[in-house]
Amino acid sequence: MTLAVGAEPEPHGDMLGLDYEFRYGEAVAARAAREWAGFSRGFLGHSRYVLAFDPTVPPPPRLAIVGGRIVLDLIRAKRSRSGG
């Protein structure tokens, strides 16, 4: 995807999982990572993830990355509901 500002964020890693990066060339703009949800919630199979941005990334690419993460979450949820 190419943004109006000319940036092209590319996901790298397991996009349907929770551990990957969005990059511009070799620069990492954001990282998505699984995070421990706590001792009792961990036993129940609950986890959460953090989407951490490089502070130098301007707002338009940040919004595109957040939108991309939402799309990936919806795809992952649909796959888990369909059993695939």
Distance bins in CASP14 RR format, pairs under 12 A and 6 or more apart:
PFRMAT RR
TARGET T0000
AUTHOR 0000-0000-0000
RMODE 2
METHOD distances of the structure
MODEL  1
1 7 0 0 0 0 1 0 0 0 0 0 0
1 8 1 0 0 1 0 0 0 0 0 0 0
1 9 1 0 0 1 0 0 0 0 0 0 0
1 10 0 0 0 0 1 0 0 0 0 0 0
1 11 0 0 0 0 0 1 0 0 0 0 0
1 22 0 0 0 0 0 1 0 0 0 0 0
1 24 0 0 0 0 0 1 0 0 0 0 0
1 60 0 0 0 0 0 1 0 0 0 0 0
1 61 0 0 0 0 0 1 0 0 0 0 0
1 63 0 0 0 0 0 1 0 0 0 0 0
1 64 1 0 0 1 0 0 0 0 0 0 0
1 65 0 0 0 0 0 1 0 0 0 0 0
1 67 0 0 0 0 0 1 0 0 0 0 0
1 68 0 0 0 0 1 0 0 0 0 0 0
1 71 0 0 0 0 0 1 0 0 0 0 0
2 8 1 0 1 0 0 0 0 0 0 0 0
2 9 0 0 0 0 1 0 0 0 0 0 0
2 10 0 0 0 0 0 1 0 0 0 0 0
2 24 0 0 0 0 0 1 0 0 0 0 0
2 60 0 0 0 0 0 1 0 0 0 0 0
2 61 0 0 0 0 0 1 0 0 0 0 0
2 64 0 0 0 0 1 0 0 0 0 0 0
3 9 1 0 0 1 0 0 0 0 0 0 0
3 22 0 0 0 0 0 1 0 0 0 0 0
3 24 0 0 0 0 0 1 0 0 0 0 0
3 29 0 0 0 0 0 1 0 0 0 0 0
3 57 0 0 0 0 0 1 0 0 0 0 0
3 58 0 0 0 0 1 0 0 0 0 0 0
3 59 0 0 0 0 0 1 0 0 0 0 0
3 60 1 0 1 0 0 0 0 0 0 0 0
3 61 1 0 0 1 0 0 0 0 0 0 0
3 62 0 0 0 0 0 1 0 0 0 0 0
3 63 0 0 0 0 1 0 0 0 0 0 0
3 64 1 0 1 0 0 0 0 0 0 0 0
3 65 0 0 0 0 0 1 0 0 0 0 0
3 67 0 0 0 0 0 1 0 0 0 0 0
3 68 0 0 0 0 0 1 0 0 0 0 0
4 58 0 0 0 0 0 1 0 0 0 0 0
4 59 0 0 0 0 0 1 0 0 0 0 0
4 60 1 0 0 1 0 0 0 0 0 0 0
4 61 0 0 0 0 0 1 0 0 0 0 0
4 63 0 0 0 0 0 1 0 0 0 0 0
4 64 0 0 0 0 1 0 0 0 0 0 0
5 24 0 0 0 0 0 1 0 0 0 0 0
5 57 0 0 0 0 0 1 0 0 0 0 0
5 58 1 0 0 1 0 0 0 0 0 0 0
5 59 0 0 0 0 1 0 0 0 0 0 0
5 60 1 0 1 0 0 0 0 0 0 0 0
5 61 1 0 0 1 0 0 0 0 0 0 0
5 62 0 0 0 0 0 1 0 0 0 0 0
5 63 0 0 0 0 0 1 0 0 0 0 0
5 64 0 0 0 0 1 0 0 0 0 0 0
6 24 0 0 0 0 1 0 0 0 0 0 0
6 58 0 0 0 0 0 1 0 0 0 0 0
6 60 0 0 0 0 1 0 0 0 0 0 0
6 61 0 0 0 0 1 0 0 0 0 0 0
6 64 0 0 0 0 0 1 0 0 0 0 0
7 22 0 0 0 0 0 1 0 0 0 0 0
7 23 0 0 0 0 0 1 0 0 0 0 0
7 24 1 0 1 0 0 0 0 0 0 0 0
7 25 0 0 0 0 1 0 0 0 0 0 0
7 27 0 0 0 0 0 1 0 0 0 0 0
7 29 0 0 0 0 1 0 0 0 0 0 0
7 57 0 0 0 0 1 0 0 0 0 0 0
7 58 0 0 0 0 1 0 0 0 0 0 0
7 59 0 0 0 0 0 1 0 0 0 0 0
7 60 1 0 0 1 0 0 0 0 0 0 0
7 61 1 0 1 0 0 0 0 0 0 0 0
7 62 0 0 0 0 0 1 0 0 0 0 0
7 63 0 0 0 0 0 1 0 0 0 0 0
7 64 1 0 0 1 0 0 0 0 0 0 0
7 65 0 0 0 0 0 1 0 0 0 0 0
8 22 0 0 0 0 0 1 0 0 0 0 0
8 23 0 0 0 0 1 0 0 0 0 0 0
8 24 1 0 0 1 0 0 0 0 0 0 0
8 25 0 0 0 0 1 0 0 0 0 0 0
8 27 0 0 0 0 0 1 0 0 0 0 0
8 29 0 0 0 0 0 1 0 0 0 0 0
8 61 0 0 0 0 1 0 0 0 0 0 0
8 64 0 0 0 0 1 0 0 0 0 0 0
8 65 0 0 0 0 0 1 0 0 0 0 0
9 20 0 0 0 0 0 1 0 0 0 0 0
9 21 0 0 0 0 1 0 0 0 0 0 0
9 22 1 0 1 0 0 0 0 0 0 0 0
9 23 1 0 0 1 0 0 0 0 0 0 0
9 24 1 0 0 1 0 0 0 0 0 0 0
9 25 0 0 0 0 1 0 0 0 0 0 0
9 27 0 0 0 0 0 1 0 0 0 0 0
9 28 0 0 0 0 0 1 0 0 0 0 0
9 29 1 0 1 0 0 0 0 0 0 0 0
9 30 1 0 0 1 0 0 0 0 0 0 0
9 53 0 0 0 0 0 1 0 0 0 0 0
9 54 0 0 0 0 0 1 0 0 0 0 0
9 57 0 0 0 0 1 0 0 0 0 0 0
9 58 0 0 0 0 0 1 0 0 0 0 0
9 60 0 0 0 0 0 1 0 0 0 0 0
9 61 1 0 1 0 0 0 0 0 0 0 0
9 62 0 0 0 0 1 0 0 0 0 0 0
9 63 0 0 0 0 0 1 0 0 0 0 0
9 64 1 0 0 1 0 0 0 0 0 0 0
9 65 1 0 1 0 0 0 0 0 0 0 0
9 66 0 0 0 0 0 1 0 0 0 0 0
9 67 0 0 0 0 0 1 0 0 0 0 0
9 68 0 0 0 0 1 0 0 0 0 0 0
9 69 0 0 0 0 0 1 0 0 0 0 0
10 20 0 0 0 0 0 1 0 0 0 0 0
10 21 0 0 0 0 1 0 0 0 0 0 0
10 22 1 0 0 1 0 0 0 0 0 0 0
10 23 1 0 1 0 0 0 0 0 0 0 0
10 24 1 0 0 1 0 0 0 0 0 0 0
10 25 1 0 0 1 0 0 0 0 0 0 0
10 26 0 0 0 0 0 1 0 0 0 0 0
10 27 0 0 0 0 0 1 0 0 0 0 0
10 28 0 0 0 0 0 1 0 0 0 0 0
10 29 0 0 0 0 1 0 0 0 0 0 0
10 30 0 0 0 0 0 1 0 0 0 0 0
10 61 0 0 0 0 0 1 0 0 0 0 0
10 64 0 0 0 0 0 1 0 0 0 0 0
10 65 0 0 0 0 0 1 0 0 0 0 0
10 68 0 0 0 0 0 1 0 0 0 0 0
11 17 0 0 0 0 0 1 0 0 0 0 0
11 19 0 0 0 0 0 1 0 0 0 0 0
11 20 1 0 1 0 0 0 0 0 0 0 0
11 21 1 0 0 1 0 0 0 0 0 0 0
11 22 1 0 1 0 0 0 0 0 0 0 0
11 23 1 0 0 1 0 0 0 0 0 0 0
11 24 0 0 0 0 0 1 0 0 0 0 0
11 28 0 0 0 0 0 1 0 0 0 0 0
11 29 0 0 0 0 0 1 0 0 0 0 0
11 30 0 0 0 0 1 0 0 0 0 0 0
11 31 0 0 0 0 0 1 0 0 0 0 0
11 32 0 0 0 0 1 0 0 0 0 0 0
11 51 0 0 0 0 0 1 0 0 0 0 0
11 64 0 0 0 0 0 1 0 0 0 0 0
11 65 0 0 0 0 1 0 0 0 0 0 0
11 67 0 0 0 0 0 1 0 0 0 0 0
11 68 0 0 0 0 1 0 0 0 0 0 0
11 69 0 0 0 0 1 0 0 0 0 0 0
11 71 0 0 0 0 0 1 0 0 0 0 0
11 72 1 0 0 1 0 0 0 0 0 0 0
12 19 0 0 0 0 0 1 0 0 0 0 0
12 20 1 0 0 1 0 0 0 0 0 0 0
12 21 1 0 1 0 0 0 0 0 0 0 0
12 22 1 0 0 1 0 0 0 0 0 0 0
12 23 1 0 1 0 0 0 0 0 0 0 0
12 24 0 0 0 0 0 1 0 0 0 0 0
12 25 0 0 0 0 1 0 0 0 0 0 0
12 26 0 0 0 0 0 1 0 0 0 0 0
12 27 0 0 0 0 0 1 0 0 0 0 0
12 28 0 0 0 0 1 0 0 0 0 0 0
12 29 0 0 0 0 0 1 0 0 0 0 0
12 30 0 0 0 0 0 1 0 0 0 0 0
12 31 0 0 0 0 1 0 0 0 0 0 0
12 32 0 0 0 0 0 1 0 0 0 0 0
13 19 1 0 0 1 0 0 0 0 0 0 0
13 20 1 1 0 0 0 0 0 0 0 0 0
13 21 1 0 0 1 0 0 0 0 0 0 0
13 22 0 0 0 0 0 1 0 0 0 0 0
13 23 0 0 0 0 1 0 0 0 0 0 0
13 28 0 0 0 0 0 1 0 0 0 0 0
13 31 0 0 0 0 0 1 0 0 0 0 0
13 32 0 0 0 0 1 0 0 0 0 0 0
13 33 0 0 0 0 0 1 0 0 0 0 0
13 72 0 0 0 0 0 1 0 0 0 0 0
14 20 1 0 1 0 0 0 0 0 0 0 0
14 21 0 0 0 0 0 1 0 0 0 0 0
14 32 0 0 0 0 1 0 0 0 0 0 0
14 33 0 0 0 0 0 1 0 0 0 0 0
14 34 0 0 0 0 0 1 0 0 0 0 0
14 49 0 0 0 0 0 1 0 0 0 0 0
14 72 0 0 0 0 0 1 0 0 0 0 0
14 76 0 0 0 0 0 1 0 0 0 0 0
15 21 0 0 0 0 0 1 0 0 0 0 0
15 22 0 0 0 0 1 0 0 0 0 0 0
15 32 0 0 0 0 1 0 0 0 0 0 0
15 68 0 0 0 0 1 0 0 0 0 0 0
15 69 0 0 0 0 1 0 0 0 0 0 0
15 71 0 0 0 0 1 0 0 0 0 0 0
15 72 1 0 1 0 0 0 0 0 0 0 0
15 73 0 0 0 0 0 1 0 0 0 0 0
15 75 0 0 0 0 1 0 0 0 0 0 0
15 76 0 0 0 0 1 0 0 0 0 0 0
15 79 0 0 0 0 0 1 0 0 0 0 0
16 32 0 0 0 0 0 1 0 0 0 0 0
16 69 0 0 0 0 0 1 0 0 0 0 0
16 71 0 0 0 0 0 1 0 0 0 0 0
16 72 1 0 0 1 0 0 0 0 0 0 0
16 73 0 0 0 0 1 0 0 0 0 0 0
16 74 0 0 0 0 0 1 0 0 0 0 0
16 75 1 0 0 1 0 0 0 0 0 0 0
16 76 1 0 1 0 0 0 0 0 0 0 0
16 77 0 0 0 0 0 1 0 0 0 0 0
16 78 0 0 0 0 0 1 0 0 0 0 0
16 79 1 0 0 1 0 0 0 0 0 0 0
16 80 0 0 0 0 1 0 0 0 0 0 0
16 84 0 0 0 0 0 1 0 0 0 0 0
17 32 0 0 0 0 1 0 0 0 0 0 0
17 33 0 0 0 0 0 1 0 0 0 0 0
17 34 1 0 0 1 0 0 0 0 0 0 0
17 47 0 0 0 0 0 1 0 0 0 0 0
17 49 0 0 0 0 1 0 0 0 0 0 0
17 69 0 0 0 0 0 1 0 0 0 0 0
17 72 0 0 0 0 1 0 0 0 0 0 0
17 73 0 0 0 0 1 0 0 0 0 0 0
17 75 0 0 0 0 0 1 0 0 0 0 0
17 76 1 0 0 1 0 0 0 0 0 0 0
17 77 0 0 0 0 0 1 0 0 0 0 0
17 79 0 0 0 0 0 1 0 0 0 0 0
17 80 0 0 0 0 0 1 0 0 0 0 0
18 31 0 0 0 0 0 1 0 0 0 0 0
18 32 1 0 0 1 0 0 0 0 0 0 0
18 33 1 0 0 1 0 0 0 0 0 0 0
18 34 1 0 1 0 0 0 0 0 0 0 0
18 35 0 0 0 0 1 0 0 0 0 0 0
18 36 0 0 0 0 0 1 0 0 0 0 0
18 37 0 0 0 0 0 1 0 0 0 0 0
18 47 1 0 0 1 0 0 0 0 0 0 0
18 48 0 0 0 0 1 0 0 0 0 0 0
18 49 1 0 1 0 0 0 0 0 0 0 0
18 50 0 0 0 0 1 0 0 0 0 0 0
18 51 0 0 0 0 1 0 0 0 0 0 0
18 69 0 0 0 0 0 1 0 0 0 0 0
18 72 0 0 0 0 1 0 0 0 0 0 0
18 73 0 0 0 0 1 0 0 0 0 0 0
18 76 0 0 0 0 1 0 0 0 0 0 0
19 31 0 0 0 0 1 0 0 0 0 0 0
19 32 1 0 0 1 0 0 0 0 0 0 0
19 33 1 0 1 0 0 0 0 0 0 0 0
19 34 1 0 1 0 0 0 0 0 0 0 0
19 35 0 0 0 0 0 1 0 0 0 0 0
19 47 0 0 0 0 0 1 0 0 0 0 0
19 49 0 0 0 0 1 0 0 0 0 0 0
19 50 0 0 0 0 0 1 0 0 0 0 0
19 51 0 0 0 0 0 1 0 0 0 0 0
20 28 0 0 0 0 0 1 0 0 0 0 0
20 29 0 0 0 0 0 1 0 0 0 0 0
20 30 0 0 0 0 1 0 0 0 0 0 0
20 31 1 0 0 1 0 0 0 0 0 0 0
20 32 1 0 1 0 0 0 0 0 0 0 0
20 33 0 0 0 0 1 0 0 0 0 0 0
20 34 0 0 0 0 0 1 0 0 0 0 0
20 49 0 0 0 0 1 0 0 0 0 0 0
20 51 0 0 0 0 0 1 0 0 0 0 0
20 52 0 0 0 0 0 1 0 0 0 0 0
20 65 0 0 0 0 0 1 0 0 0 0 0
20 68 0 0 0 0 0 1 0 0 0 0 0
20 69 0 0 0 0 1 0 0 0 0 0 0
20 72 0 0 0 0 1 0 0 0 0 0 0
20 76 0 0 0 0 0 1 0 0 0 0 0
21 27 0 0 0 0 1 0 0 0 0 0 0
21 28 1 0 1 0 0 0 0 0 0 0 0
21 29 1 0 0 1 0 0 0 0 0 0 0
21 30 1 0 0 1 0 0 0 0 0 0 0
21 31 1 0 1 0 0 0 0 0 0 0 0
21 32 1 0 0 1 0 0 0 0 0 0 0
21 33 0 0 0 0 1 0 0 0 0 0 0
21 51 0 0 0 0 0 1 0 0 0 0 0
21 52 0 0 0 0 1 0 0 0 0 0 0
21 53 0 0 0 0 0 1 0 0 0 0 0
21 54 0 0 0 0 0 1 0 0 0 0 0
21 65 0 0 0 0 0 1 0 0 0 0 0
21 69 0 0 0 0 0 1 0 0 0 0 0
22 28 1 0 0 1 0 0 0 0 0 0 0
22 29 1 0 1 0 0 0 0 0 0 0 0
22 30 1 0 1 0 0 0 0 0 0 0 0
22 31 1 0 0 1 0 0 0 0 0 0 0
22 32 1 0 0 1 0 0 0 0 0 0 0
22 51 0 0 0 0 1 0 0 0 0 0 0
22 52 0 0 0 0 0 1 0 0 0 0 0
22 53 0 0 0 0 1 0 0 0 0 0 0
22 54 0 0 0 0 1 0 0 0 0 0 0
22 57 0 0 0 0 1 0 0 0 0 0 0
22 61 0 0 0 0 1 0 0 0 0 0 0
22 62 0 0 0 0 1 0 0 0 0 0 0
22 64 0 0 0 0 1 0 0 0 0 0 0
22 65 1 0 1 0 0 0 0 0 0 0 0
22 66 0 0 0 0 0 1 0 0 0 0 0
22 67 0 0 0 0 0 1 0 0 0 0 0
22 68 0 0 0 0 1 0 0 0 0 0 0
22 69 0 0 0 0 1 0 0 0 0 0 0
22 72 0 0 0 0 0 1 0 0 0 0 0
23 29 1 0 0 1 0 0 0 0 0 0 0
23 30 0 0 0 0 1 0 0 0 0 0 0
23 31 0 0 0 0 1 0 0 0 0 0 0
23 54 0 0 0 0 0 1 0 0 0 0 0
23 57 0 0 0 0 0 1 0 0 0 0 0
23 61 0 0 0 0 0 1 0 0 0 0 0
23 65 0 0 0 0 0 1 0 0 0 0 0
24 30 0 0 0 0 0 1 0 0 0 0 0
24 54 0 0 0 0 1 0 0 0 0 0 0
24 56 0 0 0 0 0 1 0 0 0 0 0
24 57 0 0 0 0 1 0 0 0 0 0 0
24 58 0 0 0 0 0 1 0 0 0 0 0
24 61 1 0 0 1 0 0 0 0 0 0 0
24 62 0 0 0 0 0 1 0 0 0 0 0
24 64 0 0 0 0 0 1 0 0 0 0 0
24 65 0 0 0 0 0 1 0 0 0 0 0
27 53 0 0 0 0 0 1 0 0 0 0 0
27 54 1 0 0 1 0 0 0 0 0 0 0
27 56 0 0 0 0 1 0 0 0 0 0 0
27 57 0 0 0 0 1 0 0 0 0 0 0
27 61 0 0 0 0 0 1 0 0 0 0 0
28 52 0 0 0 0 1 0 0 0 0 0 0
28 53 0 0 0 0 1 0 0 0 0 0 0
28 54 1 0 0 1 0 0 0 0 0 0 0
28 56 0 0 0 0 0 1 0 0 0 0 0
28 57 0 0 0 0 1 0 0 0 0 0 0
28 65 0 0 0 0 0 1 0 0 0 0 0
29 51 0 0 0 0 0 1 0 0 0 0 0
29 52 0 0 0 0 0 1 0 0 0 0 0
29 53 1 0 0 1 0 0 0 0 0 0 0
29 54 1 0 1 0 0 0 0 0 0 0 0
29 55 0 0 0 0 0 1 0 0 0 0 0
29 56 0 0 0 0 1 0 0 0 0 0 0
29 57 1 0 1 0 0 0 0 0 0 0 0
29 58 0 0 0 0 1 0 0 0 0 0 0
29 60 0 0 0 0 0 1 0 0 0 0 0
29 61 1 0 0 1 0 0 0 0 0 0 0
29 62 0 0 0 0 1 0 0 0 0 0 0
29 63 0 0 0 0 0 1 0 0 0 0 0
29 64 0 0 0 0 1 0 0 0 0 0 0
29 65 1 0 0 1 0 0 0 0 0 0 0
29 66 0 0 0 0 0 1 0 0 0 0 0
29 69 0 0 0 0 0 1 0 0 0 0 0
30 49 0 0 0 0 0 1 0 0 0 0 0
30 50 0 0 0 0 1 0 0 0 0 0 0
30 51 1 0 1 0 0 0 0 0 0 0 0
30 52 1 0 0 1 0 0 0 0 0 0 0
30 53 1 0 1 0 0 0 0 0 0 0 0
30 54 1 0 0 1 0 0 0 0 0 0 0
30 55 0 0 0 0 0 1 0 0 0 0 0
30 56 0 0 0 0 0 1 0 0 0 0 0
30 57 1 0 0 1 0 0 0 0 0 0 0
30 61 0 0 0 0 1 0 0 0 0 0 0
30 62 1 0 0 1 0 0 0 0 0 0 0
30 63 0 0 0 0 0 1 0 0 0 0 0
30 64 0 0 0 0 0 1 0 0 0 0 0
30 65 1 0 1 0 0 0 0 0 0 0 0
30 66 0 0 0 0 1 0 0 0 0 0 0
30 67 0 0 0 0 0 1 0 0 0 0 0
30 68 0 0 0 0 0 1 0 0 0 0 0
30 69 0 0 0 0 1 0 0 0 0 0 0
31 49 0 0 0 0 1 0 0 0 0 0 0
31 50 1 0 0 1 0 0 0 0 0 0 0
31 51 1 0 0 1 0 0 0 0 0 0 0
31 52 1 0 1 0 0 0 0 0 0 0 0
31 53 0 0 0 0 1 0 0 0 0 0 0
31 54 0 0 0 0 1 0 0 0 0 0 0
31 57 0 0 0 0 0 1 0 0 0 0 0
31 65 0 0 0 0 0 1 0 0 0 0 0
31 69 0 0 0 0 0 1 0 0 0 0 0
32 48 0 0 0 0 0 1 0 0 0 0 0
32 49 1 0 1 0 0 0 0 0 0 0 0
32 50 1 0 0 1 0 0 0 0 0 0 0
32 51 1 0 1 0 0 0 0 0 0 0 0
32 52 1 0 0 1 0 0 0 0 0 0 0
32 53 0 0 0 0 0 1 0 0 0 0 0
32 65 0 0 0 0 1 0 0 0 0 0 0
32 66 0 0 0 0 0 1 0 0 0 0 0
32 68 0 0 0 0 0 1 0 0 0 0 0
32 69 1 0 0 1 0 0 0 0 0 0 0
32 70 0 0 0 0 0 1 0 0 0 0 0
32 72 0 0 0 0 1 0 0 0 0 0 0
32 73 0 0 0 0 1 0 0 0 0 0 0
32 76 0 0 0 0 0 1 0 0 0 0 0
33 47 0 0 0 0 0 1 0 0 0 0 0
33 48 0 0 0 0 0 1 0 0 0 0 0
33 49 1 0 0 1 0 0 0 0 0 0 0
33 50 1 0 1 0 0 0 0 0 0 0 0
33 51 0 0 0 0 1 0 0 0 0 0 0
33 52 1 0 0 1 0 0 0 0 0 0 0
33 69 0 0 0 0 0 1 0 0 0 0 0
34 42 0 0 0 0 0 1 0 0 0 0 0
34 45 0 0 0 0 0 1 0 0 0 0 0
34 46 0 0 0 0 0 1 0 0 0 0 0
34 47 1 0 1 0 0 0 0 0 0 0 0
34 48 1 0 0 1 0 0 0 0 0 0 0
34 49 1 0 1 0 0 0 0 0 0 0 0
34 50 0 0 0 0 1 0 0 0 0 0 0
34 51 0 0 0 0 0 1 0 0 0 0 0
35 41 0 0 0 0 0 1 0 0 0 0 0
35 42 0 0 0 0 0 1 0 0 0 0 0
35 46 0 0 0 0 0 1 0 0 0 0 0
35 47 1 0 0 1 0 0 0 0 0 0 0
35 48 1 0 1 0 0 0 0 0 0 0 0
35 49 1 0 0 1 0 0 0 0 0 0 0
35 50 1 0 1 0 0 0 0 0 0 0 0
35 51 0 0 0 0 0 1 0 0 0 0 0
35 52 0 0 0 0 0 1 0 0 0 0 0
36 42 1 0 0 1 0 0 0 0 0 0 0
36 43 0 0 0 0 0 1 0 0 0 0 0
36 45 0 0 0 0 0 1 0 0 0 0 0
36 46 0 0 0 0 1 0 0 0 0 0 0
36 47 1 0 0 1 0 0 0 0 0 0 0
36 48 0 0 0 0 1 0 0 0 0 0 0
36 49 0 0 0 0 0 1 0 0 0 0 0
36 50 0 0 0 0 0 1 0 0 0 0 0
37 43 0 0 0 0 0 1 0 0 0 0 0
37 44 0 0 0 0 1 0 0 0 0 0 0
37 45 0 0 0 0 1 0 0 0 0 0 0
37 46 1 0 1 0 0 0 0 0 0 0 0
37 47 1 0 1 0 0 0 0 0 0 0 0
37 48 1 0 1 0 0 0 0 0 0 0 0
37 49 0 0 0 0 1 0 0 0 0 0 0
37 50 0 0 0 0 0 1 0 0 0 0 0
38 44 0 0 0 0 1 0 0 0 0 0 0
38 45 0 0 0 0 0 1 0 0 0 0 0
38 46 0 0 0 0 1 0 0 0 0 0 0
38 47 0 0 0 0 1 0 0 0 0 0 0
38 48 0 0 0 0 1 0 0 0 0 0 0
39 45 0 0 0 0 0 1 0 0 0 0 0
39 46 0 0 0 0 0 1 0 0 0 0 0
40 46 0 0 0 0 1 0 0 0 0 0 0
41 47 1 0 0 1 0 0 0 0 0 0 0
41 48 0 0 0 0 1 0 0 0 0 0 0
42 48 0 0 0 0 0 1 0 0 0 0 0
48 73 0 0 0 0 0 1 0 0 0 0 0
49 69 0 0 0 0 1 0 0 0 0 0 0
49 72 0 0 0 0 0 1 0 0 0 0 0
49 73 0 0 0 0 1 0 0 0 0 0 0
49 76 0 0 0 0 0 1 0 0 0 0 0
50 69 0 0 0 0 0 1 0 0 0 0 0
51 57 0 0 0 0 0 1 0 0 0 0 0
51 62 0 0 0 0 1 0 0 0 0 0 0
51 65 1 0 0 1 0 0 0 0 0 0 0
51 66 1 0 0 1 0 0 0 0 0 0 0
51 67 0 0 0 0 0 1 0 0 0 0 0
51 68 0 0 0 0 0 1 0 0 0 0 0
51 69 1 0 1 0 0 0 0 0 0 0 0
51 70 0 0 0 0 0 1 0 0 0 0 0
51 72 0 0 0 0 0 1 0 0 0 0 0
51 73 0 0 0 0 0 1 0 0 0 0 0
52 62 0 0 0 0 0 1 0 0 0 0 0
52 65 0 0 0 0 0 1 0 0 0 0 0
52 69 0 0 0 0 0 1 0 0 0 0 0
53 59 0 0 0 0 0 1 0 0 0 0 0
53 61 0 0 0 0 1 0 0 0 0 0 0
53 62 1 0 1 0 0 0 0 0 0 0 0
53 63 0 0 0 0 0 1 0 0 0 0 0
53 64 0 0 0 0 0 1 0 0 0 0 0
53 65 1 0 0 1 0 0 0 0 0 0 0
53 66 0 0 0 0 1 0 0 0 0 0 0
53 69 0 0 0 0 0 1 0 0 0 0 0
54 61 0 0 0 0 1 0 0 0 0 0 0
54 62 0 0 0 0 1 0 0 0 0 0 0
54 65 0 0 0 0 0 1 0 0 0 0 0
55 62 0 0 0 0 0 1 0 0 0 0 0
56 62 0 0 0 0 0 1 0 0 0 0 0
57 63 0 0 0 0 0 1 0 0 0 0 0
57 64 0 0 0 0 0 1 0 0 0 0 0
57 65 1 0 0 1 0 0 0 0 0 0 0
57 66 0 0 0 0 0 1 0 0 0 0 0
58 64 0 0 0 0 0 1 0 0 0 0 0
58 65 0 0 0 0 0 1 0 0 0 0 0
59 65 0 0 0 0 0 1 0 0 0 0 0
59 66 0 0 0 0 0 1 0 0 0 0 0
60 66 0 0 0 0 0 1 0 0 0 0 0
60 67 0 0 0 0 0 1 0 0 0 0 0
61 67 0 0 0 0 0 1 0 0 0 0 0
61 68 0 0 0 0 0 1 0 0 0 0 0
62 68 0 0 0 0 0 1 0 0 0 0 0
62 69 0 0 0 0 0 1 0 0 0 0 0
63 69 0 0 0 0 0 1 0 0 0 0 0
63 70 0 0 0 0 0 1 0 0 0 0 0
64 70 0 0 0 0 0 1 0 0 0 0 0
64 71 0 0 0 0 0 1 0 0 0 0 0
65 71 0 0 0 0 0 1 0 0 0 0 0
65 72 0 0 0 0 0 1 0 0 0 0 0
66 72 0 0 0 0 0 1 0 0 0 0 0
66 73 0 0 0 0 0 1 0 0 0 0 0
67 73 0 0 0 0 1 0 0 0 0 0 0
67 74 0 0 0 0 0 1 0 0 0 0 0
68 74 0 0 0 0 1 0 0 0 0 0 0
68 75 0 0 0 0 1 0 0 0 0 0 0
68 76 0 0 0 0 0 1 0 0 0 0 0
69 75 0 0 0 0 0 1 0 0 0 0 0
69 76 0 0 0 0 0 1 0 0 0 0 0
70 76 0 0 0 0 0 1 0 0 0 0 0
70 77 0 0 0 0 0 1 0 0 0 0 0
71 77 0 0 0 0 0 1 0 0 0 0 0
71 78 0 0 0 0 0 1 0 0 0 0 0
72 78 0 0 0 0 0 1 0 0 0 0 0
72 79 0 0 0 0 0 1 0 0 0 0 0
73 79 0 0 0 0 0 1 0 0 0 0 0
73 80 0 0 0 0 0 1 0 0 0 0 0
74 80 0 0 0 0 0 1 0 0 0 0 0
74 81 0 0 0 0 0 1 0 0 0 0 0
75 81 0 0 0 0 0 1 0 0 0 0 0
75 82 0 0 0 0 0 1 0 0 0 0 0
75 84 0 0 0 0 0 1 0 0 0 0 0
76 82 0 0 0 0 0 1 0 0 0 0 0
76 83 0 0 0 0 0 1 0 0 0 0 0
76 84 0 0 0 0 0 1 0 0 0 0 0
77 83 0 0 0 0 0 1 0 0 0 0 0
77 84 0 0 0 0 0 1 0 0 0 0 0
78 84 0 0 0 0 1 0 0 0 0 0 0
END
